[in-house]
Amino acid sequence: MSTFMGFAVVDLEPGTDPQALFDGLAAAVQEPPLSKRVSPVAVWLADNDRVSLFATWGNAWLAEALAAAAEAGRVRRMIIGLDHDEYGAEHLILARTPAGLRRLQHVYVYPEGDRDSEGEPSLLDVPAADGAEVLDDGTVDGPVAWAAVADAYAVPIDRVAATGPYAAVAHEELGVVFTPLEPWWRAVGAEYPIGETPPTHELFG
């Protein structure tokens, strides 16, 4: 079964109307290449300015659209999961700072852990957080990244740092929906969007 998909949990600035994010996403997918990749998005709204999203085939466009919509949508922080099926998976955490959108953490889970595979990280044009280590493939990880994530989500840094060794073995979980990315999400208190609760909205259906 194919697992090409994208999902995200987006935290907006307090009191932000989520329609601002929806409008930003709509604007982002008006032009190629995203207009040729966009697919229906299931949306769940929470009472705490949190928006969860899921899109089959969203691995090809959702991260780019969310990055483009971050300013207009008044995004505070977001965690994004991209499942590229046989090409691996991606974990990203981004936050909006006074200097603009920044990648706080970005891990590409390569098939069999092989960086020479056909997998290619997304959002390499979004700068890394100040001082964070940028790896050879353009992804972002390490102690400074963990500290930035812990600060953004107000969680203990030990919880985030504990995911560090997992990056080397995450490829062993590829092929199972969400499982390769679960430890990073659990560390910041984010949940996989699809569960027993039906979506509250659908975009681009």
Phi and psi in degrees as GROMACS dihedral restraints (atoms count N, CA, C in turn):
[ dihedral_restraints ]
;  ai    aj    ak    al  type     phi  dphi    fc
    3     4     5     6     1   -68.0    20    10
    4     5     6     7     1   142.3    20    10
    6     7     8     9     1  -121.5    20    10
    7     8     9    10     1    24.1    20    10
    9    10    11    12     1   -63.3    20    10
   10    11    12    13     1   116.5    20    10
   12    13    14    15     1  -166.2    20    10
   13    14    15    16     1   164.1    20    10
   15    16    17    18     1  -137.6    20    10
   16    17    18    19     1   145.0    20    10
   18    19    20    21     1  -149.6    20    10
   19    20    21    22     1   155.9    20    10
   21    22    23    24     1  -156.4    20    10
   22    23    24    25     1   153.3    20    10
   24    25    26    27     1  -122.2    20    10
   25    26    27    28     1   117.7    20    10
   27    28    29    30     1  -113.5    20    10
   28    29    30    31     1   126.6    20    10
   30    31    32    33     1  -103.9    20    10
   31    32    33    34     1   121.6    20    10
   33    34    35    36     1   -91.2    20    10
   34    35    36    37     1   162.9    20    10
   36    37    38    39     1   -59.6    20    10
   37    38    39    40     1   143.7    20    10
   39    40    41    42     1   -52.3    20    10
   40    41    42    43     1   133.6    20    10
   42    43    44    45     1    81.7    20    10
   43    44    45    46     1     3.8    20    10
   45    46    47    48     1   -74.5    20    10
   46    47    48    49     1   133.6    20    10
   48    49    50    51     1   -71.4    20    10
   49    50    51    52     1   122.2    20    10
   51    52    53    54     1   -59.7    20    10
   52    53    54    55     1   -17.5    20    10
   54    55    56    57     1   -59.9    20    10
   55    56    57    58     1   -28.2    20    10
   57    58    59    60     1   -62.0    20    10
   58    59    60    61     1   -39.3    20    10
   60    61    62    63     1   -68.6    20    10
   61    62    63    64     1   -43.0    20    10
   63    64    65    66     1   -61.0    20    10
   64    65    66    67     1   -42.6    20    10
   66    67    68    69     1   -64.5    20    10
   67    68    69    70     1   -39.0    20    10
   69    70    71    72     1   -64.1    20    10
   70    71    72    73     1   -40.4    20    10
   72    73    74    75     1   -65.1    20    10
   73    74    75    76     1   -42.1    20    10
   75    76    77    78     1   -60.9    20    10
   76    77    78    79     1   -41.1    20    10
   78    79    80    81     1   -66.2    20    10
   79    80    81    82     1   -36.8    20    10
   81    82    83    84     1   -67.0    20    10
   82    83    84    85     1   -27.9    20    10
   84    85    86    87     1  -101.1    20    10
   85    86    87    88     1    15.6    20    10
   87    88    89    90     1   -75.2    20    10
   88    89    90    91     1   -27.7    20    10
   90    91    92    93     1  -118.1    20    10
   91    92    93    94     1   154.2    20    10
   93    94    95    96     1   -62.1    20    10
   94    95    96    97     1   152.4    20    10
   96    97    98    99     1   -83.7    20    10
   97    98    99   100     1   -14.3    20    10
   99   100   101   102     1   -65.8    20    10
  100   101   102   103     1   -31.8    20    10
  102   103   104   105     1   -62.9    20    10
  103   104   105   106     1   -23.5    20    10
  105   106   107   108     1   -90.4    20    10
  106   107   108   109     1    -8.4    20    10
  108   109   110   111     1  -111.9    20    10
  109   110   111   112     1   -18.1    20    10
  111   112   113   114     1   -58.5    20    10
  112   113   114   115     1   144.9    20    10
  114   115   116   117     1  -139.6    20    10
  115   116   117   118     1   162.8    20    10
  117   118   119   120     1   -56.7    20    10
  118   119   120   121     1   142.6    20    10
  120   121   122   123     1  -120.9    20    10
  121   122   123   124     1   125.2    20    10
  123   124   125   126     1   -86.2    20    10
  124   125   126   127     1   137.3    20    10
  126   127   128   129     1  -127.8    20    10
  127   128   129   130     1   137.6    20    10
  129   130   131   132     1  -122.5    20    10
  130   131   132   133     1   127.3    20    10
  132   133   134   135     1  -103.6    20    10
  133   134   135   136     1   137.1    20    10
  135   136   137   138     1  -111.6    20    10
  136   137   138   139     1   169.8    20    10
  138   139   140   141     1   -82.8    20    10
  139   140   141   142     1    -1.0    20    10
  141   142   143   144     1  -113.0    20    10
  142   143   144   145     1    35.4    20    10
  144   145   146   147     1    64.6    20    10
  145   146   147   148     1    24.5    20    10
  147   148   149   150     1  -106.8    20    10
  148   149   150   151     1   132.5    20    10
  150   151   152   153     1  -122.6    20    10
  151   152   153   154     1   124.5    20    10
  153   154   155   156     1  -108.6    20    10
  154   155   156   157     1   140.7    20    10
  156   157   158   159     1  -135.4    20    10
  157   158   159   160     1   148.8    20    10
  159   160   161   162     1  -145.1    20    10
  160   161   162   163     1   135.4    20    10
  162   163   164   165     1  -143.3    20    10
  163   164   165   166     1   120.9    20    10
  165   166   167   168     1   -61.6    20    10
  166   167   168   169     1   136.0    20    10
  168   169   170   171     1    68.6    20    10
  169   170   171   172     1     7.6    20    10
  171   172   173   174     1   -68.1    20    10
  172   173   174   175     1   -13.6    20    10
  174   175   176   177     1   -60.8    20    10
  175   176   177   178     1   -22.9    20    10
  177   178   179   180     1   -88.1    20    10
  178   179   180   181     1    -8.4    20    10
  180   181   182   183     1  -154.5    20    10
  181   182   183   184     1   -21.6    20    10
  183   184   185   186     1   -63.5    20    10
  184   185   186   187     1   -42.3    20    10
  186   187   188   189     1   -62.0    20    10
  187   188   189   190     1   -44.4    20    10
  189   190   191   192     1   -62.9    20    10
  190   191   192   193     1   -41.5    20    10
  192   193   194   195     1   -66.6    20    10
  193   194   195   196     1   -42.0    20    10
  195   196   197   198     1   -64.8    20    10
  196   197   198   199     1   -39.9    20    10
  198   199   200   201     1   -62.7    20    10
  199   200   201   202     1   -41.5    20    10
  201   202   203   204     1   -67.8    20    10
  202   203   204   205     1   -30.3    20    10
  204   205   206   207     1   -89.9    20    10
  205   206   207   208     1    -5.1    20    10
  207   208   209   210     1   -59.5    20    10
  208   209   210   211     1   -42.5    20    10
  210   211   212   213     1   -70.7    20    10
  211   212   213   214     1   -52.5    20    10
  213   214   215   216     1   -63.8    20    10
  214   215   216   217     1   -33.8    20    10
  216   217   218   219     1   -84.6    20    10
  217   218   219   220     1     0.0    20    10
  219   220   221   222     1    54.5    20    10
  220   221   222   223     1    47.2    20    10
  222   223   224   225     1   -72.1    20    10
  223   224   225   226     1   133.8    20    10
  225   226   227   228     1   -92.0    20    10
  226   227   228   229     1   -46.7    20    10
  228   229   230   231     1  -159.3    20    10
  229   230   231   232     1   159.7    20    10
  231   232   233   234     1  -158.4    20    10
  232   233   234   235     1   146.2    20    10
  234   235   236   237     1  -115.2    20    10
  235   236   237   238     1   130.9    20    10
  237   238   239   240     1  -125.8    20    10
  238   239   240   241     1   135.3    20    10
  240   241   242   243     1  -118.5    20    10
  241   242   243   244     1   130.5    20    10
  243   244   245   246     1  -122.8    20    10
  244   245   246   247     1   121.8    20    10
  246   247   248   249     1  -104.9    20    10
  247   248   249   250     1   112.8    20    10
  249   250   251   252     1   -98.8    20    10
  250   251   252   253     1    20.2    20    10
  252   253   254   255     1    56.1    20    10
  253   254   255   256     1  -124.0    20    10
  255   256   257   258     1   -69.0    20    10
  256   257   258   259     1    -7.4    20    10
  258   259   260   261     1   -95.9    20    10
  259   260   261   262     1     5.2    20    10
  261   262   263   264     1   106.9    20    10
  262   263   264   265     1  -158.8    20    10
  264   265   266   267     1  -150.6    20    10
  265   266   267   268     1   161.2    20    10
  267   268   269   270     1  -132.4    20    10
  268   269   270   271     1   141.7    20    10
  270   271   272   273     1  -117.5    20    10
  271   272   273   274     1   127.1    20    10
  273   274   275   276     1  -134.6    20    10
  274   275   276   277     1   139.1    20    10
  276   277   278   279     1  -125.6    20    10
  277   278   279   280     1   126.1    20    10
  279   280   281   282     1  -126.8    20    10
  280   281   282   283     1   152.9    20    10
  282   283   284   285     1  -141.2    20    10
  283   284   285   286     1   148.7    20    10
  285   286   287   288     1   -89.7    20    10
  286   287   288   289     1   123.9    20    10
  288   289   290   291     1  -118.1    20    10
  289   290   291   292     1   170.8    20    10
  291   292   293   294     1   -56.8    20    10
  292   293   294   295     1   -25.6    20    10
  294   295   296   297     1   -89.1    20    10
  295   296   297   298     1    -3.2    20    10
  297   298   299   300     1   118.3    20    10
  298   299   300   301     1  -173.8    20    10
  300   301   302   303     1   -69.9    20    10
  301   302   303   304     1   137.7    20    10
  303   304   305   306     1  -134.5    20    10
  304   305   306   307     1   144.4    20    10
  306   307   308   309     1   -84.3    20    10
  307   308   309   310     1   116.0    20    10
  309   310   311   312     1   -83.5    20    10
  310   311   312   313     1   -39.1    20    10
  312   313   314   315     1  -149.6    20    10
  313   314   315   316     1   141.6    20    10
  315   316   317   318     1  -153.7    20    10
  316   317   318   319     1   114.5    20    10
  318   319   320   321     1  -124.6    20    10
  319   320   321   322     1   128.9    20    10
  321   322   323   324     1  -102.7    20    10
  322   323   324   325     1   124.8    20    10
  324   325   326   327     1   -93.3    20    10
  325   326   327   328     1   101.5    20    10
  327   328   329   330     1   -81.8    20    10
  328   329   330   331     1   144.5    20    10
  330   331   332   333     1   -54.7    20    10
  331   332   333   334     1   128.9    20    10
  333   334   335   336     1    57.9    20    10
  334   335   336   337     1    18.3    20    10
  336   337   338   339     1    70.9    20    10
  337   338   339   340     1    16.2    20    10
  339   340   341   342     1   -97.0    20    10
  340   341   342   343     1   109.1    20    10
  342   343   344   345     1   -68.6    20    10
  343   344   345   346     1   -12.6    20    10
  345   346   347   348     1   -87.1    20    10
  346   347   348   349     1     7.2    20    10
  348   349   350   351     1   -72.1    20    10
  349   350   351   352     1  -178.4    20    10
  351   352   353   354     1   -81.6    20    10
  352   353   354   355     1    -1.2    20    10
  354   355   356   357     1   -64.5    20    10
  355   356   357   358     1   142.1    20    10
  357   358   359   360     1  -136.8    20    10
  358   359   360   361     1   120.7    20    10
  360   361   362   363     1   -61.8    20    10
  361   362   363   364     1   151.1    20    10
  363   364   365   366     1   -94.4    20    10
  364   365   366   367     1   165.8    20    10
  366   367   368   369     1    55.1    20    10
  367   368   369   370     1    33.9    20    10
  369   370   371   372     1   -69.6    20    10
  370   371   372   373     1   -11.9    20    10
  372   373   374   375     1   -83.6    20    10
  373   374   375   376     1    -8.7    20    10
  375   376   377   378     1   -87.0    20    10
  376   377   378   379     1   123.0    20    10
  378   379   380   381     1   -61.8    20    10
  379   380   381   382     1   152.9    20    10
  381   382   383   384     1   -76.7    20    10
  382   383   384   385     1   159.2    20    10
  384   385   386   387     1   -58.5    20    10
  385   386   387   388     1   149.6    20    10
  387   388   389   390     1   -54.2    20    10
  388   389   390   391     1   125.7    20    10
  390   391   392   393     1    82.7    20    10
  391   392   393   394     1    -7.7    20    10
  393   394   395   396     1   -72.8    20    10
  394   395   396   397     1   147.1    20    10
  396   397   398   399     1   -75.6    20    10
  397   398   399   400     1   124.7    20    10
  399   400   401   402     1   -99.8    20    10
  400   401   402   403     1   120.5    20    10
  402   403   404   405     1   -81.4    20    10
  403   404   405   406     1   174.1    20    10
  405   406   407   408     1   -57.9    20    10
  406   407   408   409     1   -31.4    20    10
  408   409   410   411     1   -90.1    20    10
  409   410   411   412     1     5.5    20    10
  411   412   413   414     1    92.0    20    10
  412   413   414   415     1    -5.4    20    10
  414   415   416   417     1   -78.4    20    10
  415   416   417   418     1   172.4    20    10
  417   418   419   420     1  -131.0    20    10
  418   419   420   421     1   121.7    20    10
  420   421   422   423     1  -160.7    20    10
  421   422   423   424     1   173.1    20    10
  423   424   425   426     1   115.5    20    10
  424   425   426   427     1   178.5    20    10
  426   427   428   429     1   -56.9    20    10
  427   428   429   430     1   -40.6    20    10
  429   430   431   432     1   -66.6    20    10
  430   431   432   433     1   -40.0    20    10
  432   433   434   435     1   -62.7    20    10
  433   434   435   436     1   -43.3    20    10
  435   436   437   438     1   -62.4    20    10
  436   437   438   439     1   -40.8    20    10
  438   439   440   441     1   -64.7    20    10
  439   440   441   442     1   -39.6    20    10
  441   442   443   444     1   -64.8    20    10
  442   443   444   445     1   -40.9    20    10
  444   445   446   447     1   -65.1    20    10
  445   446   447   448     1   -46.0    20    10
  447   448   449   450     1   -59.5    20    10
  448   449   450   451     1   -40.5    20    10
  450   451   452   453     1   -67.4    20    10
  451   452   453   454     1   -43.3    20    10
  453   454   455   456     1   -63.4    20    10
  454   455   456   457     1   -35.3    20    10
  456   457   458   459     1  -104.0    20    10
  457   458   459   460     1     2.9    20    10
  459   460   461   462     1    52.4    20    10
  460   461   462   463     1    48.6    20    10
  462   463   464   465     1  -122.1    20    10
  463   464   465   466     1   158.9    20    10
  465   466   467   468     1   -60.9    20    10
  466   467   468   469     1   136.5    20    10
  468   469   470   471     1   -63.3    20    10
  469   470   471   472     1   -30.1    20    10
  471   472   473   474     1   -60.1    20    10
  472   473   474   475     1   -34.6    20    10
  474   475   476   477     1   -66.2    20    10
  475   476   477   478     1   -40.1    20    10
  477   478   479   480     1   -73.7    20    10
  478   479   480   481     1   -43.3    20    10
  480   481   482   483     1   -61.7    20    10
  481   482   483   484     1   -28.6    20    10
  483   484   485   486     1   -64.1    20    10
  484   485   486   487     1   -19.6    20    10
  486   487   488   489     1   -81.2    20    10
  487   488   489   490     1   -10.8    20    10
  489   490   491   492     1   -54.5    20    10
  490   491   492   493     1   -54.6    20    10
  492   493   494   495     1   -63.8    20    10
  493   494   495   496     1   -24.3    20    10
  495   496   497   498     1   -63.2    20    10
  496   497   498   499     1   -30.9    20    10
  498   499   500   501     1   -55.3    20    10
  499   500   501   502     1   -31.4    20    10
  501   502   503   504     1   -75.4    20    10
  502   503   504   505     1   -18.3    20    10
  504   505   506   507     1  -119.6    20    10
  505   506   507   508     1     0.5    20    10
  507   508   509   510     1   -58.5    20    10
  508   509   510   511     1   -29.4    20    10
  510   511   512   513     1   -61.6    20    10
  511   512   513   514     1   -21.3    20    10
  513   514   515   516     1   -67.1    20    10
  514   515   516   517     1   -17.7    20    10
  516   517   518   519     1   -98.4    20    10
  517   518   519   520     1    -1.4    20    10
  519   520   521   522     1   -60.2    20    10
  520   521   522   523     1   146.2    20    10
  522   523   524   525     1   101.0    20    10
  523   524   525   526     1   -11.3    20    10
  525   526   527   528     1  -112.7    20    10
  526   527   528   529     1   128.1    20    10
  528   529   530   531     1   -57.0    20    10
  529   530   531   532     1   127.9    20    10
  531   532   533   534     1    70.2    20    10
  532   533   534   535     1   -30.8    20    10
  534   535   536   537     1   -52.8    20    10
  535   536   537   538     1   -41.2    20    10
  537   538   539   540     1   -61.0    20    10
  538   539   540   541     1   -24.5    20    10
  540   541   542   543     1  -103.8    20    10
  541   542   543   544     1    -7.8    20    10
  543   544   545   546     1   -56.1    20    10
  544   545   546   547     1   -44.6    20    10
  546   547   548   549     1   -58.3    20    10
  547   548   549   550     1   -38.6    20    10
  549   550   551   552     1   -66.5    20    10
  550   551   552   553     1   -39.3    20    10
  552   553   554   555     1   -68.2    20    10
  553   554   555   556     1   -43.9    20    10
  555   556   557   558     1   -60.6    20    10
  556   557   558   559     1   -35.1    20    10
  558   559   560   561     1   -62.0    20    10
  559   560   561   562     1   -29.1    20    10
  561   562   563   564     1  -109.3    20    10
  562   563   564   565     1     8.6    20    10
  564   565   566   567     1    76.8    20    10
  565   566   567   568     1    26.3    20    10
  567   568   569   570     1  -100.3    20    10
  568   569   570   571     1   146.5    20    10
  570   571   572   573     1  -118.3    20    10
  571   572   573   574     1   145.3    20    10
  573   574   575   576     1   -56.8    20    10
  574   575   576   577     1   129.7    20    10
  576   577   578   579     1   -60.5    20    10
  577   578   579   580     1   -36.9    20    10
  579   580   581   582     1   -82.4    20    10
  580   581   582   583     1   123.5    20    10
  582   583   584   585     1  -153.1    20    10
  583   584   585   586     1  -143.8    20    10
  585   586   587   588     1   -81.7    20    10
  586   587   588   589     1   -19.9    20    10
  588   589   590   591     1   -84.8    20    10
  589   590   591   592     1   126.2    20    10
  591   592   593   594     1   -69.5    20    10
  592   593   594   595     1   155.1    20    10
  594   595   596   597     1   -60.1    20    10
  595   596   597   598     1   149.9    20    10
  597   598   599   600     1   -90.1    20    10
  598   599   600   601     1   -23.0    20    10
  600   601   602   603     1  -144.8    20    10
  601   602   603   604     1   161.8    20    10
  603   604   605   606     1  -134.8    20    10
  604   605   606   607     1   134.3    20    10
  606   607   608   609     1  -110.5    20    10
  607   608   609   610     1   145.6    20    10
  609   610   611   612     1    60.2    20    10
  610   611   612   613     1    29.7    20    10
